[in-house]
Amino acid sequence: MLPRAVLALLALVLLALPRPAAAQSILRDAETEAFLRDISRDMVVAAGLDPRNVQFVLVGDPSINAFVTGGQNVFIHSGLFIAADNVNELQGVIAHELGHITGGHAVRFGEGATPATRISLLSLLGAAAAVAAGAGEAGMAILGLGQTAALAKFLSFTRDQESRADQAGASFLSKAGLSGRGSIAFFRKLQGEEYRLAIPQNNEYARTHPLSSTRINNLLAVYERDKAWDAPTDKGLQSRFERIKGKLSGYVEEPRIVMQRYPEGTNTAPALYARAYAWHRSGFPDQAMTEAAKLVALAPNDPYFLELQGQILLESGKVSESLPVLRRAAIFAPNEPMILTLLGHALVTSEDKLLQAEAEPLLRRAVSLDRENPFTWYQLGVIYDRRGDKPRAALAAAERFSLEGNAMGAMMNARMAHAGLRPGTPDYIRADDIMLVAGDALDQQRRRKKR
């Protein structure tokens, strides 16, 4: 068991960190993910990273935040997306997060926590010695000072990481030919939010990040000298940003707020997107379909507009009507795994054997493009189960449970698949892999319980 001083330090450290994405809701949307990849590609290359290895994940959280975890994963809160006024502001945030990735900050956490923990342990020993000598009050004072010093040490480390990420992000924007105006505008937005929440602006030493004013001044000195400072925002990307922001608003915000932000009679793509999602979420399929139809009329071959129209039809129980719409969406976006999965789901829902035969290759292609969508594996499992192919149905279930973090479910289904598949085949080997990973996860769970 850790000493109380160490536990207190770790508790304070954990409060300063973003919540794990697993504890929040991950929002999967084909259009948004493609957009985030497109607006970031030049910065990712400028950072010396491979665009194929950097993953952008949208988190359903109203707070204005973004963070990175191990690997090359950038998590962006929906609240940040909605708070941004233009695509350049979003690019500024992403550039900063890429700075954390190239700096290895997620994996270097121990460099800041370990020295702080040592200070805390030393203060604990000093306090224990004072208490043993009969100086109880002095011992408590030593302990308190030690914890304060330990936390200050850790906060200094995180502020240094943030400053380094700011400077790295500025260089990535410059190399990509993107203006830093959006970065500065967003920091000013954060500063305004801090004023609104009455967060002190005069004591940097009690913060995980430098003062916003300090960051703005430091970055302005860099950005204003850069030749890209006056570079215009790409109009095509800005248009895509606005419609995705409308879509996201309709999906995550209260319908009342959506209708105020995008009032009836405003028939732009962002407004139609927002109202269609808001009506659909509120249980008004007819109104949602009216807005979706107007949206498709703006661009009849837009796969994402068709995807929404097909989704509303499908989830309103109009399966047969959704199929031609979703087939058109798949024609115009043959490499979008989430659109292929939605079409596959509609085909499976029909319970028609011929349509299910059409669904299988679509779903197989979807998992070849994106293996990390549990819903795709679920649909494949339904097809295999109805066909009587129990081993592959179990393997699909094992894949799904593994992605959902259900180690026991993954282990049980992988074992069933392993027992029924022919040894040496790719599916047999995959079942074996899932068993190994699930076994490690279950061992870790047992060890945690023993503690």
N, C-alpha and C positions, 0 to 999 in steps of 0.2 A: 504493500500500500504506500502511495506517495505521501510525503509530509504535507501538512496543511498549507505551509507557505508555498510549496510547489503547486498544489492544487489551486490555490488562490491566484497564482500567476497564470496558470494555464486557463483558468476560467476567464480572466481578463483578456488573455490573448484570443481565446475563442470568440469572445464578444466582438472583437475587432475584425474578425474574418467574415467573409460572405457566407451565407448559408449554403450547404451543398445543394447542387442542382437537383439531386435525387429527392430532397425534401420539398422541392417545389414542383410546379407542373411544367413539363417540357411541351412546347407548342410546335408541332410539326406542320409545316406548310410548304409545298413545293415552290410556289412563287417567291416567298420570302427567302427561303434558303438559297435559291438561284440568284436572287438580287444581292444578298449579302456576299456571296462568292464573287459576283461581278464587280461590286464597288470596292472590293478589297484586294482583287488579284494583283494589281500593280504594286500595292504596298507590301503584300506578302512576298512578291519576287524581290522587291527592294530590300526586304529584311533578310534575304538569303534563304527563304523557306520555299518548300514545294507546295503550290496551291492545292495539290491533291491530298496533302496531309493535314491541312488546316481545316478544322471543322467549326462551323458557326452554329450555335444552338440558341434558339429563342426560348426564354424562360417566362412563364406567365406570372409576373410579379409587378405590381404598380410602382415600386420604388425605382428611382433613377439610378441605375447601377449596371455595371458590367464587370466581369472577372474572368480569370483564366484558372484552369486546374492543370493537373499533370498531363503531359503530352502537349498537343497543339490544339486545344479546345478553347474557343472563345464563347463565353456565355453572355448574352445580351438580354437584359430585362425588357419586357414589353413597355414598362413605364418610361424607360429611357428612349425607346423608339418613338413613343407618342409625344414625349417632351421635346424632341428634336424638331427644329423648324425646317431643316433642309438636309439633303444628303451629305453635304460637306461637314456638318456637325457630327453626323454619325461616323463618317470616315475619320474624323479627328479622334473620336473615342476608340475606334478599332485600332488606329495607329498606336495609341497608348498601350492597348492590351497586347498588341504584337511586340511592343517593347518589353513587356513582362515575359513573354514567351522566349524571345531571343536572349534575355538576361537570365533565363532559367530560374526565375523568382519563385515559382511554385515548388520546385524541388529543393531550393536553397533555404526553405523555411527554418531548418535546423540551425543554420548559421546565425540566425537572430535569436531563436528560442534557447539554444544551448547556453550561450554566455549569460543570458538573463536568468536561466534556471540555476546556474552556478552561483550567481550573486544571491539568489533567494536561498539556496542551500547554506551558503556561508553565513547569511544573516540568521538562519534557523539555528545553526550550531552556536553562533555567538549568543543568541537569545537563550538557548538552553544552558549555556555556561553561566550566564548572568543569573538565571532563575535558580540554578543549583547553588550559587554563592549567596542566595538569599535576596537578590536584587530583582524582585519580580517586575516592578514597574520599568526598570531599566531594560530588562529582557524584552518586554512587550514593545518598548520604544525602538530597540535594535531591530526587532522583527518587522515592525512597521516601516522603518527607514529602508530596510533591506528589500522589502517588497516594492516600495516606491522606486528605489534605484533599479531594481530588476525590470519593472515595467517601463521605466524611462529608457533603459538600454534597448529593450525590444522595440519601442515606438520609434526610437532614433533609427533603428535598422529598417523598419517599414517605410519611414519617410524618405530614407536614402533610396530605397527601391523605387518608390513612386517618382522621385525626381529623375532617376536614371531612365525610367520608362517614358517620362515626358520628353526627355531629350532624344531618346531613341525614336520615339514616335514622330517627332519633328523631322528627323532625318529621313524616315521612311516616306513621309508626305512629300518632302522636297524631291527625293529621288523619283517618286511616282508622278511628279509634276502637279501635285495637288496643293491647293492653298491651305494655309494654317488659319485662315479667318474663322472657319467653322470650329476649330479647336478652341480658339479664344472665346468665341461666342458661347460655346457650351460651358466653358469654365465660368464665364460670367453668369450664366444661368444657374450653375451650381452655387455660386457665391450668393446670388439672390435667394436661393432656397435656404441657404444657411442663415441668412439674415432673417428670413421669415420664421425659421424655427428657433431663433435666438441662440444660435450656436456661437460661442465666443470667437472673436476674430483677432484676439490680441495675444494668444498663448499657443504657439505652435508645438510646444514640447509635450502637451497632453493629447496630441492627435496622432493618428496613424498616417495621415497625409499632411504634406506641407499646407500652409494657409493658401486658400484660393488666390488671394491677392499676390502672394509670392510666386505662385506658379504662373499666373498671368503675366507678371512683369518679366520673369525669366524667359518665358516662351516668346513674348512680344519682341524681345531683343534678338531672338533667333529668326522668327517668322518675317518680320518687317524687312530684314536684309535679304530674304530669299527671293529668287526670281519668280517663284511660283505664287508669291503673295497675292498678286492681282489676277491669277489664273481664273477664268470663269468656271462656274459649275456646269457640268455636262447636263444639257437640258433633257436628254432622254432619261438619264439616271434620276434626275429630279422628278420627272413625271412618274416614273416607276415608284419612287419613294412616296410620293403623295398618295398614290392609289393603294399601296400596301399599308400605309399609315391609316387610311380610311378603313380598309379591311380589318386591320388589327383593332382599331377603335371599336368597330361593330362587334367584334368577337369578345373583347375583354372588358369593355366599359359598360356601365349601366345604360340601358336603352334610353332613359330620359336624357342622359348626357350626350349620347350619340345623336339623338334627334335635335338637340340644341346646337351641336357642333355642325351637323349636316342636315339642315332643315328640309322639309318637303318642298319640292319645286326646284331644288338644286340637282340638276341631272348630269353632273360630272361623274367620271368614273369613280373617284374616291367617295363621293356622296352616295352613289348607288350601291357600291360595295358595302359601305358602312350600314346603310339602312337595311339592305338585304340580310346581312348577318344579324343585325339587331332584331328584326322581325322574326327571323328563323329561330333564334335562341329564345325568343319570348313566346313561341308557340303559335305564331300567326303565319302559316304556310302560304296562304293566298297572297298576303301582302308581300311576303318574301319573294314569291315567284314573280310578282309584278315588277319588283325592283330588279331581279335577276334577268328578266326578259329584256328590260330596258338596257341593262348592262351588255348583254349579248348583242343587242341591236347596234351598239356603238362599234363593236368589232366582232363580227360573226365567227371569225376563225381564231379568236384568242382562246387558247386552251384553258387558261385559268378562269376566264369568265364562264366557259362551258363546264368546267369542273364544278364551280359553285352551283350553277343551274342544275346539273345532274345530281349533285349532293342533296339539294333541297328536295328534288323530286323523289329520290331514293328514300330519304329519311321521312318523307311524308307518306310513304307507303305506295308510291306510284313507280314500282320497279320497272315495269315494261316501258313506261315513258322515259325513264332515266337512261335506258340502255343506248338508244341512238345518240343522245347528247354526250354521254361519256365515251362512246366509241369515237365521236368526232374529236373530243378532247385528246384522246390517246393518239389519234392520227396526227394531230398538230404538235404533240409533245411525246413522241415515242420513247424518249429516254428519261421521262419523269416517273420515278418509281411510285410516288404516292398517287399519281393519276392512274397508273396501271393497276395499283392495288384497289383503288376505289371502283374501277370498272370490274375488276375481278370479284370484288365483294358483291356488286350488283348482280353479276352473273351467277354467283353461288347462291345468293338470296332467292333467285328465281326457282331453285330446286328442279330445274329442267336439266336432264342428263346431257343433252347436246350443248346447252349453254355452259354447263360445268366443264365440259371438255374444252370449250373455248377459253375458260378461265384459267386452266392449269398452266399453259405456256405463258400467259400474261403474268401470273403470279411468280412463276419461276424466273422470268426476266426481271421482275421487280426485286426479288431477293438477290439476283446477281448484281443489280445496280446499288442496292442498299440492303444489307443483311441485318440492319439494326432496327427494323420496324416490327415490333411484336405482332401487330395486327395482320401484317402480310403472312407471317408464319401461321397465325391462327386460321386464316382463310385456307391456306394450303392444307393444314391439318384436317379441316372439314372435308375437303375434296378427297383426301386419302382415306379418311374414315368411312365416308359414304361408299367408296369403291371397295372397301374391305381390306385395304392395305394398312393393317394395324402397325407394323414396324415403322413405316414412314410417317404415319399419323403421330406416333409416339415421338419420333425424332423432331417433327415440326413443333410439337408441344414442348419438347425439351429446349429447343431454340427459343421459343417464346418465353418460357419460365426463366431461362438464363438471362435474357435481356431485361426481364422485369425484376431481377434480383431475388427470385424464389429458388434458392439453391436446392431445397428438398424436392420441389416439383421437377426441377431440371434433372436431378439425380435419378428419381424414380422413372421418369419417362425415357431418359437416356439408356437406362438399364433394359427397359422393355424393348427399345429399338435395337440395342446391341445384341440382345438374345435372338431377335428375329431376322436380322440382316445377314447377308452373306459376308463372311470374313474377308477382309482385304479390299472391299469396295469403298469408294469415297464416303458413302453414307455411314458405313460401319466405323471407319476411322474417325469421322466427325462425332459420332455417338461416344466413342472412346474419349475424345478430347473434352466433350462436355462433362463426362463423368469425372475426369481428372480435375477440371476447374471447379465443378460443383463440390467435389470431395474436399478440396482445399478450403472452400468457403464454409462448408459445414464444420470442418476442424477448427477454423477460426472462431465460429460461433460457439462451439463447445468450450474452447479455451476462455472466451470472454465470460461465459456463464460461471466457470470455475473461479474466476477472479472475484 
